[in-house]
Amino acid sequence: MTDGEGLEVTVEKLVPGGDGFLRLPDGRAVFVRGAAPGDVIRINRLDKARGAWLVSERELLAAGPERVVPECPVASTCGGCDVMHVSRAEELAQKQLMLRDALERVGGVAAEPAPLTTAGDSVGYRSRVRFHVGKGGKLGFFARGSHQLVEVPRCAVADPSLNQALSAIRRLARRYPEALGGFTDVELRATEQGVIARFVPRDGIKPIAAEPFLRALAKDMKVAATAREAEQLSERRAVGESAFVEIPADAFSQINVAVNQELVAAVVAGAAARGLRSFCDLFAGVGNFAIPLARAGLSGVMVERTPSAVLAAQRAAAAQNVTSLRTRTADAARALTDLVREGKQFDLVVLDPPREGAPEVVSGISGLAPRAVAYVACDPVTLSRDLKPLITAGMRIVSVQGFDMFPRTHHFETLVWLQAG
């Protein structure tokens, strides 16, 4: 028996990753998967993995005051919506706490983030969902921390049109039982022009057996099953009152249209309020921030390593008569080095890196002599780590704002504004 087993304890809060957190009487930090703040539990088994203590078996003695019945019947087994057992108000409060704690613990920054910005509904909001294909053509999500497929009848947070498309795929798959076996995943996107279904071949080549299935499905939605087909299928999406982007089926896009518009508006408004005239967007994607900034009167350079995303941004800019935006198809770190060597300077640097952050980029941003940096992050821990070199280089944090891009999960976006001096 491990010390701590048999103890009755109370979960204190949620932490990045979605686990509950508590401390044992001996001071050890312990994590509890699927817990809610205020839950009183009896620890039946305590394991140590990767240096952390985890409650792997427990008994719920008393539910916390904000524990609720999830909106989805498979929420406890699916690896997606990991805080659906917590009330919506408590979810938002816990996310704000996660952000504040990460800034202080990892970044050494004492800041009180504003309450998270929300928009739209907390269910039915996802415009893009990726379903894994299992044995027998089953469609679902992996259970948290494993590759065990959890088949889902529908996804509670997906746009209703995506659930309709999922049903259509299943109906056709029963008619063509061998069709889905050649694919690993199906990504569905809800667009203003209808649903796009992108199938990912298991061996990189579109299976011949799937052709009749794909042709039949194409009567109800747009279908892509090769890289070339995915590049040719794109959606046009509004990212503000006066700007839109084009998103190829193989390119990244934010999954919450309403919240993304709020985030873009905050970046554009922040640039205007500071009187900034030029910008460099180092992880630009399809121009989610770059095109609206250019439409607002700034001139700038957008950097993106995915060729199809850059081409889409060029098309969207041309369609909107945007002439003040230049593009570079390159890795952000390499492009930053080149821009500094060329002596380029910008009033504003925008960062929206992947979840792992941008440690190889932040230390060199001072070479562009920005008056301000707008750092958009989907992970509060890597964000807090990346803020250190910026602060060391003389930038100071002036605002921290969370955006609830992923309701009913522990994930959220953060916008941090930093200024020189």
C-alpha positions as CSV (number, residue, x, y, z in Angstrom):
1,M,0.0,0.0,0.0
2,T,1.3,3.4,-1.0
3,D,1.2,6.2,1.6
4,G,-1.9,8.2,0.9
5,E,-4.1,5.3,0.0
6,G,-7.3,5.2,2.1
7,L,-7.2,9.0,2.8
8,E,-10.3,11.1,2.4
9,V,-9.3,14.4,0.6
10,T,-10.9,17.3,-1.2
11,V,-10.0,18.4,-4.7
12,E,-8.8,22.0,-4.7
13,K,-8.9,23.1,-8.3
14,L,-8.3,22.1,-12.0
15,V,-4.9,22.5,-13.6
16,P,-3.7,22.7,-17.2
17,G,-4.4,19.3,-18.7
18,G,-7.8,19.2,-17.1
19,D,-6.9,17.1,-14.0
20,G,-8.0,17.9,-10.5
21,F,-5.3,18.9,-8.1
22,L,-4.9,18.5,-4.3
23,R,-2.1,18.2,-1.7
24,L,-1.8,15.3,0.7
25,P,-1.2,16.1,4.4
26,D,2.5,15.4,3.8
27,G,2.7,18.1,1.1
28,R,2.7,15.9,-2.0
29,A,1.0,17.3,-5.1
30,V,-1.6,14.8,-6.4
31,F,-3.5,14.8,-9.7
32,V,-7.0,13.3,-10.1
33,R,-8.4,12.7,-13.6
34,G,-12.1,13.5,-14.1
35,A,-12.4,15.4,-10.8
36,A,-14.3,18.6,-10.1
37,P,-13.3,21.3,-7.6
38,G,-14.7,20.5,-4.2
39,D,-15.1,16.8,-4.8
40,V,-14.4,14.8,-1.7
41,I,-12.8,11.5,-2.6
42,R,-11.3,8.4,-0.9
43,I,-8.0,7.5,-2.5
44,N,-8.0,3.7,-3.3
45,R,-4.9,3.6,-5.4
46,L,-2.0,6.1,-5.8
47,D,0.6,5.7,-8.6
48,K,3.6,7.7,-9.6
49,A,4.3,8.3,-13.3
50,R,6.8,10.7,-14.8
51,G,7.5,12.2,-11.4
52,A,3.9,13.0,-10.6
53,W,1.5,11.3,-8.2
54,L,-1.8,10.2,-9.8
55,V,-5.0,8.9,-8.2
56,S,-5.7,5.9,-10.4
57,E,-8.6,4.5,-8.3
58,R,-10.9,6.5,-6.1
59,E,-14.3,6.6,-4.6
60,L,-16.4,9.8,-4.8
61,L,-17.7,10.5,-1.3
62,A,-19.3,13.8,-2.0
63,A,-19.6,15.7,-5.3
64,G,-18.3,19.2,-5.4
65,P,-20.9,22.1,-5.6
66,E,-20.1,22.7,-9.3
67,R,-20.2,19.1,-10.5
68,V,-22.9,18.6,-13.1
69,V,-24.3,15.9,-15.4
70,P,-22.3,16.1,-18.7
71,E,-24.2,17.1,-21.9
72,C,-22.7,14.1,-23.7
73,P,-23.3,10.4,-22.7
74,V,-19.8,9.4,-23.4
75,A,-18.0,12.3,-21.9
76,S,-16.4,10.2,-19.2
77,T,-14.8,7.8,-21.7
78,C,-14.1,10.1,-24.7
79,G,-10.9,12.0,-24.6
80,G,-12.3,15.2,-25.9
81,C,-14.5,17.3,-23.5
82,D,-12.6,16.7,-20.3
83,V,-14.4,19.3,-18.1
84,M,-18.0,18.7,-19.2
85,H,-18.7,17.4,-15.7
86,V,-18.1,20.9,-14.3
87,S,-20.7,23.8,-14.5
88,R,-20.1,26.3,-17.3
89,A,-19.5,29.1,-14.8
90,E,-17.0,27.1,-12.8
91,E,-15.2,26.0,-16.0
92,L,-14.6,29.6,-17.0
93,A,-13.4,30.5,-13.5
94,Q,-11.0,27.5,-13.4
95,K,-9.6,28.5,-16.8
96,Q,-8.9,32.0,-15.5
97,L,-7.2,30.5,-12.5
98,M,-5.1,28.1,-14.6
99,L,-3.9,31.1,-16.6
100,R,-3.0,33.1,-13.6
101,D,-1.2,30.2,-11.9
102,A,0.8,29.3,-15.0
103,L,1.9,32.9,-15.5
104,E,3.1,33.1,-11.9
105,R,4.6,29.6,-11.5
106,V,6.2,29.2,-14.9
107,G,6.8,32.7,-16.1
108,G,7.3,34.5,-12.8
109,V,4.7,37.0,-13.8
110,A,2.2,38.4,-11.3
111,A,-0.8,39.2,-13.4
112,E,-4.6,39.0,-13.0
113,P,-6.1,38.0,-16.3
114,A,-9.4,39.4,-17.3
115,P,-12.4,37.0,-17.3
116,L,-12.4,34.9,-20.4
117,T,-14.1,36.2,-23.5
118,T,-16.9,34.0,-24.7
119,A,-19.2,34.0,-27.8
120,G,-21.9,31.7,-29.1
121,D,-22.9,28.5,-27.5
122,S,-20.8,26.1,-25.4
123,V,-22.1,23.1,-27.4
124,G,-22.5,22.8,-31.2
125,Y,-19.7,25.3,-31.8
126,R,-17.0,23.2,-33.4
127,S,-16.6,23.8,-37.1
128,R,-14.0,21.1,-37.5
129,V,-13.9,17.6,-36.0
130,R,-11.5,14.7,-36.7
131,F,-12.9,11.2,-36.2
132,H,-10.6,8.2,-36.0
133,V,-11.5,5.1,-38.0
134,G,-11.4,1.8,-36.0
135,K,-12.0,-1.8,-36.8
136,G,-15.1,-2.5,-38.8
137,G,-15.3,1.1,-39.9
138,K,-16.2,2.4,-36.5
139,L,-15.9,6.2,-36.1
140,G,-15.1,8.0,-32.9
141,F,-12.4,9.5,-30.7
142,F,-9.5,8.0,-28.7
143,A,-10.0,7.6,-25.0
144,R,-7.8,10.0,-23.0
145,G,-4.2,8.8,-22.8
146,S,-4.7,5.8,-25.1
147,H,-5.5,4.7,-28.6
148,Q,-8.6,2.9,-27.6
149,L,-11.4,4.0,-29.8
150,V,-14.6,5.3,-28.2
151,E,-17.4,5.2,-30.8
152,V,-19.7,8.2,-30.5
153,P,-23.3,8.4,-31.8
154,R,-22.8,12.1,-32.3
155,C,-20.5,14.9,-30.9
156,A,-22.2,17.3,-28.6
157,V,-19.8,20.2,-29.3
158,A,-19.8,19.7,-33.1
159,D,-21.7,21.9,-35.5
160,P,-25.1,20.2,-36.2
161,S,-24.2,19.9,-39.9
162,L,-21.2,17.8,-38.9
163,N,-23.3,15.3,-37.0
164,Q,-25.6,15.1,-40.0
165,A,-22.6,14.4,-42.2
166,L,-21.4,11.7,-39.7
167,S,-24.7,10.0,-40.0
168,A,-24.6,10.1,-43.8
169,I,-21.1,8.6,-43.8
170,R,-22.2,5.7,-41.5
171,R,-25.3,5.0,-43.7
172,L,-23.1,4.8,-46.8
173,A,-20.5,2.7,-45.0
174,R,-23.1,0.1,-44.3
175,R,-23.7,-0.1,-48.1
176,Y,-20.0,-0.2,-48.8
177,P,-18.6,-2.1,-45.8
178,E,-15.0,-2.2,-47.1
179,A,-14.8,1.6,-47.8
180,L,-13.6,3.0,-44.5
181,G,-11.0,0.3,-43.9
182,G,-8.4,2.1,-46.1
183,F,-8.5,5.3,-44.0
184,T,-7.2,6.2,-40.6
185,D,-9.2,9.4,-40.0
186,V,-12.1,11.5,-41.4
187,E,-12.0,15.2,-40.8
188,L,-15.3,17.1,-41.2
189,R,-15.5,20.8,-41.6
190,A,-18.6,23.0,-41.5
191,T,-18.4,25.9,-43.9
192,E,-20.7,28.6,-45.2
193,Q,-20.8,26.6,-48.4
194,G,-21.6,23.2,-46.8
195,V,-19.6,20.3,-45.3
196,I,-16.1,19.3,-46.4
197,A,-15.1,15.7,-45.6
198,R,-11.4,14.9,-45.8
199,F,-10.4,11.3,-45.7
200,V,-6.8,10.3,-44.7
201,P,-5.6,7.2,-46.5
202,R,-4.0,4.5,-44.3
203,D,-1.0,4.0,-46.5
204,G,-1.0,7.4,-48.2
205,I,-2.8,6.2,-51.3
206,K,-6.5,6.5,-51.9
207,P,-7.9,3.0,-51.7
208,I,-9.6,1.8,-54.9
209,A,-12.3,0.0,-52.8
210,A,-13.4,3.3,-51.5
211,E,-14.2,4.9,-54.9
212,P,-17.9,4.0,-55.1
213,F,-18.4,5.2,-51.5
214,L,-16.6,8.5,-52.1
215,R,-18.6,9.1,-55.3
216,A,-21.9,8.5,-53.5
217,L,-20.9,10.7,-50.5
218,A,-19.9,13.5,-52.9
219,K,-23.6,14.0,-53.7
220,D,-24.2,15.3,-50.1
221,M,-20.9,17.1,-49.4
222,K,-17.5,18.0,-50.7
223,V,-15.0,15.1,-50.5
224,A,-11.3,14.9,-50.5
225,A,-9.2,11.7,-50.2
226,T,-5.8,12.9,-51.5
227,A,-3.5,15.8,-50.7
228,R,-4.2,17.3,-54.1
229,E,-7.9,17.1,-53.6
230,A,-7.6,18.7,-50.2
231,E,-5.6,21.6,-51.6
232,Q,-8.3,22.2,-54.2
233,L,-11.1,22.3,-51.7
234,S,-11.3,25.4,-49.6
235,E,-13.8,27.5,-47.6
236,R,-14.2,31.2,-47.4
237,R,-14.7,32.3,-43.8
238,A,-15.4,35.7,-42.3
239,V,-12.8,36.7,-39.6
240,G,-14.2,40.2,-39.0
241,E,-16.7,42.7,-40.2
242,S,-14.6,43.5,-43.2
243,A,-12.2,40.6,-43.8
244,F,-12.3,37.0,-44.8
245,V,-9.8,34.2,-45.3
246,E,-9.7,31.2,-47.5
247,I,-8.9,27.9,-45.8
248,P,-7.9,24.8,-47.8
249,A,-9.1,21.5,-46.5
250,D,-5.5,20.5,-45.5
251,A,-4.8,23.8,-43.6
252,F,-5.3,24.7,-40.0
253,S,-8.3,26.8,-38.9
254,Q,-9.7,27.8,-35.5
255,I,-12.6,25.6,-34.7
256,N,-14.8,28.2,-33.0
257,V,-15.9,30.8,-35.5
258,A,-17.6,33.2,-33.1
259,V,-14.7,33.3,-30.6
260,N,-12.1,33.6,-33.3
261,Q,-13.8,36.7,-34.6
262,E,-13.6,38.2,-31.0
263,L,-9.9,37.3,-30.9
264,V,-9.1,38.8,-34.3
265,A,-11.1,42.0,-33.3
266,A,-9.0,42.3,-30.1
267,V,-5.7,42.1,-32.0
268,V,-6.9,44.6,-34.7
269,A,-8.3,47.0,-32.0
270,G,-5.1,46.7,-29.9
271,A,-2.9,47.6,-32.9
272,A,-5.2,50.6,-33.7
273,A,-5.2,51.8,-30.1
274,R,-1.4,51.8,-30.0
275,G,-1.1,53.6,-33.3
276,L,0.9,50.7,-34.9
277,R,1.4,51.0,-38.7
278,S,3.5,47.9,-39.6
279,F,3.5,44.2,-38.5
280,C,5.1,40.9,-38.9
281,D,3.0,37.8,-38.3
282,L,5.4,34.9,-37.8
283,F,2.9,31.9,-37.6
284,A,0.3,33.3,-40.0
285,G,-1.5,30.3,-41.2
286,V,-4.0,31.4,-43.9
287,G,-3.8,35.0,-42.7
288,N,-6.2,34.9,-39.7
289,F,-4.6,38.0,-38.2
290,A,-2.5,39.3,-41.1
291,I,-5.4,39.9,-43.6
292,P,-7.6,41.8,-41.0
293,L,-4.6,43.9,-39.9
294,A,-3.9,44.7,-43.5
295,R,-7.5,45.5,-44.1
296,A,-7.3,47.9,-41.1
297,G,-4.6,49.9,-42.8
298,L,-1.4,48.3,-41.6
299,S,1.3,47.1,-43.9
300,G,3.1,43.9,-43.1
301,V,4.7,40.5,-43.8
302,M,3.1,37.2,-43.0
303,V,5.3,34.1,-42.5
304,E,3.9,30.6,-42.9
305,R,5.6,27.3,-43.7
306,T,2.6,25.5,-45.3
307,P,2.5,26.4,-49.1
308,S,-1.2,25.8,-49.5
309,A,-2.0,28.1,-46.6
310,V,0.2,30.9,-48.1
311,L,-1.4,30.5,-51.6
312,A,-4.8,30.7,-49.9
313,A,-3.8,33.9,-48.1
314,Q,-2.6,35.4,-51.4
315,R,-5.9,34.6,-53.1
316,A,-7.9,36.0,-50.2
317,A,-5.8,39.2,-50.1
318,A,-6.1,39.7,-53.9
319,A,-9.9,39.2,-53.7
320,Q,-10.1,42.0,-51.1
321,N,-7.7,44.3,-52.9
322,V,-5.2,44.1,-50.1
323,T,-1.9,45.3,-51.5
324,S,0.0,46.1,-48.3
325,L,0.6,42.4,-47.3
326,R,3.7,40.4,-48.3
327,T,4.1,36.7,-47.8
328,R,7.0,34.4,-47.0
329,T,6.8,30.6,-47.2
330,A,9.2,29.6,-44.5
331,D,9.7,28.3,-41.0
332,A,9.2,31.1,-38.5
333,A,12.7,30.8,-36.9
334,R,14.4,30.8,-40.3
335,A,12.3,33.7,-41.5
336,L,13.0,35.7,-38.4
337,T,16.7,35.2,-38.9
338,D,16.5,36.4,-42.5
339,L,14.3,39.4,-41.6
340,V,16.7,40.6,-38.9
341,R,19.7,40.1,-41.2
342,E,17.9,42.2,-43.9
343,G,17.5,45.0,-41.3
344,K,13.6,44.8,-41.3
345,Q,11.8,46.5,-38.4
346,F,8.1,46.4,-37.5
347,D,5.9,48.2,-35.1
348,L,4.1,45.0,-34.2
349,V,5.1,41.3,-34.1
350,V,2.2,38.8,-33.9
351,L,2.8,35.2,-32.7
352,D,0.3,32.4,-32.8
353,P,2.4,29.3,-32.6
354,P,1.4,25.6,-32.2
355,R,0.8,24.2,-28.7
356,E,4.5,23.7,-28.1
357,G,5.1,27.4,-28.3
358,A,7.9,29.3,-29.9
359,P,11.1,29.0,-27.8
360,E,13.3,29.2,-30.9
361,V,11.7,32.4,-32.0
362,V,10.9,34.6,-28.9
363,S,14.6,35.2,-28.1
364,G,15.2,36.8,-31.5
365,I,12.1,39.0,-31.8
366,S,13.9,42.0,-30.3
367,G,16.0,42.1,-33.5
368,L,12.9,43.4,-35.3
369,A,12.7,46.3,-32.8
370,P,8.9,46.0,-32.3
371,R,7.0,48.6,-30.2
372,A,4.5,45.9,-29.3
373,V,4.1,42.1,-29.4
374,A,0.7,40.3,-29.6
375,Y,1.3,36.7,-28.4
376,V,-1.7,34.4,-29.0
377,A,-1.3,31.0,-27.3
378,C,-3.4,27.9,-26.8
379,D,-1.3,26.6,-23.9
380,P,-0.8,28.7,-20.8
381,V,2.3,26.8,-19.7
382,T,4.3,27.2,-22.9
383,L,3.1,30.8,-23.2
384,S,4.4,31.6,-19.7
385,R,7.7,30.0,-20.6
386,D,8.0,32.0,-23.8
387,L,7.2,35.3,-22.1
388,K,10.5,35.2,-20.1
389,P,12.9,36.0,-23.0
390,L,10.5,38.8,-24.2
391,I,10.5,40.4,-20.7
392,T,14.3,39.9,-20.4
393,A,14.6,41.8,-23.8
394,G,12.8,44.8,-22.3
395,M,9.2,44.1,-23.1
396,R,6.5,44.5,-20.4
397,I,3.2,42.9,-20.2
398,V,0.3,45.4,-20.4
399,S,-2.7,43.0,-20.7
400,V,-3.7,39.3,-20.5
401,Q,-7.0,38.1,-21.9
402,G,-8.3,34.6,-22.2
403,F,-10.6,33.6,-25.0
404,D,-12.8,30.5,-24.6
405,M,-12.1,28.9,-28.0
406,F,-12.8,25.4,-26.8
407,P,-15.8,25.3,-24.4
408,R,-16.3,22.1,-22.2
409,T,-12.5,21.3,-22.5
410,H,-9.6,22.5,-20.5
411,H,-8.2,24.3,-23.5
412,F,-8.5,28.0,-24.2
413,E,-6.6,30.8,-26.1
414,T,-4.8,33.6,-24.5
415,L,-3.8,37.0,-26.0
416,V,-1.0,38.8,-24.2
417,W,0.0,42.3,-25.2
418,L,3.6,43.4,-24.5
419,Q,5.1,46.8,-25.2
420,A,8.7,48.0,-25.3
421,G,10.1,50.0,-22.4
